[in-house]
């Protein structure tokens, strides 16, 4: 049976395990040696996985001289998750506050707006009058070129 390769997410998780378990700083060539042996990540994909982790801010990278050094400590991940949690909690509380304010506005708007026959009848009359007004406006537009003032302006 053939061995199935790792998904990108599995490679990322295993790469993070290397950093968290060793709590050390590595160069790319070190990672290309360690990752295949310890975590089964192919040497060809180590650079790509490492770069994706750097791009996502999960691994830090610093250029010192001619070399790039990579590191990630468990405490940083914990702090990042705590910050994210705080942001999400504040968004939830803001959303709840907005929801209660809207509920109060709805309740205020409902006061004095009980559905009665008279109200329904007036609403229908209002909509029919609006339709009639639109028809009359359209009719006025049709006859606009016959208006004496418009004809005078054209002359």
Secondary structure by P-SEA (a helix, b strand, c coil): cbbbbbcaaaaaaaaaaaaaaacccccaaaaaacccccccccccaaaaaaaaaaaaccbbbbbcccbbbbbccaaaaaaaaaaaaaaaaaaaaaaaaaaaaaaaaaaaaaccccccaaaaaaaaaaaaaaaaaaaaaaaaaaaccccaaaaaaac
